Amino acid sequence: MILIELMLALTVALFLLLVLPVVLLMAGIAGVVLLWVVAPVAVVALVAFWLIFPAFHSTAAVLLLIVVALFLLERRSKYRVYRGP
């Protein structure tokens, strides 16, 4: 019985060693494509700023909030309805 359990454990380990790198690669590619399509350049620049200068994480967070607020204000101003004089 122990031999069957060891064979099953080896099969599961082999399966994980073969499949896990492929799944991680697909997830990484999907993340890069999603970042490329969805994220604006300003957010990517802020993340790069945060990674390059980790001591200024609060500054990066404030800049990110300002950029998001500006995007929201711009979107809101586009849909303003003219109500007349």
C-alpha positions in Angstrom: 0.0 0.0 0.0 2.8 2.4 0.8 4.3 1.8 -2.6 1.1 2.9 -4.3 1.0 6.0 -2.2 4.6 6.9 -3.1 3.8 6.4 -6.8 0.8 8.6 -6.5 2.8 11.3 -4.7 5.5 11.1 -7.4 2.9 11.4 -10.1 1.4 14.4 -8.5 4.8 16.0 -8.0 5.8 15.3 -11.6 2.5 16.8 -12.8 2.9 19.9 -10.7 6.5 20.3 -11.9 5.4 20.1 -15.5 2.2 22.1 -15.4 3.0 24.9 -12.8 5.7 26.7 -14.9 3.3 26.8 -17.9 0.5 28.1 -15.8 2.7 30.8 -14.2 4.0 31.8 -17.7 0.4 32.1 -19.0 -0.5 34.2 -15.9 2.5 36.4 -16.4 1.7 37.0 -20.0 -1.9 37.7 -19.2 -0.9 40.2 -16.6 1.4 42.0 -19.0 -1.2 42.1 -21.7 -3.8 43.4 -19.2 -1.4 46.0 -17.9 -0.6 47.1 -21.5 -4.3 47.3 -22.5 -6.0 48.6 -19.4 -3.5 50.7 -17.3 -2.8 54.2 -18.4 0.8 55.3 -18.8 0.6 57.5 -15.7 -0.2 54.6 -13.4 2.6 52.5 -14.8 5.0 55.5 -14.4 3.9 55.8 -10.7 4.4 52.1 -10.1 7.9 52.4 -11.6 8.6 55.5 -9.5 7.5 53.5 -6.4 9.7 50.6 -7.3 12.7 52.7 -8.0 12.3 55.0 -5.0 10.7 52.8 -2.3 11.4 55.3 0.5 8.9 57.7 -1.2 6.0 55.3 -1.1 3.6 57.9 0.4 4.5 60.4 -2.3 3.8 57.7 -5.0 0.5 57.0 -3.3 -0.5 60.6 -3.2 0.5 61.1 -6.9 -1.5 58.0 -7.8 -4.6 59.4 -6.0 -4.1 62.8 -7.8 -3.9 61.0 -11.2 -7.0 58.9 -10.5 -8.9 62.0 -9.4 -7.9 63.9 -12.5 -9.0 61.0 -14.7 -12.4 61.0 -12.9 -12.8 64.7 -13.2 -12.0 64.6 -16.9 -14.5 61.8 -17.5 -17.1 63.7 -15.5 -16.6 66.9 -17.4 -17.0 65.2 -20.8 -20.5 64.1 -19.9 -21.8 67.4 -18.6 -25.1 68.3 -20.0 -25.8 71.8 -21.3 -28.9 73.1 -19.7 -29.1 76.4 -21.4 -29.0 80.0 -20.0 
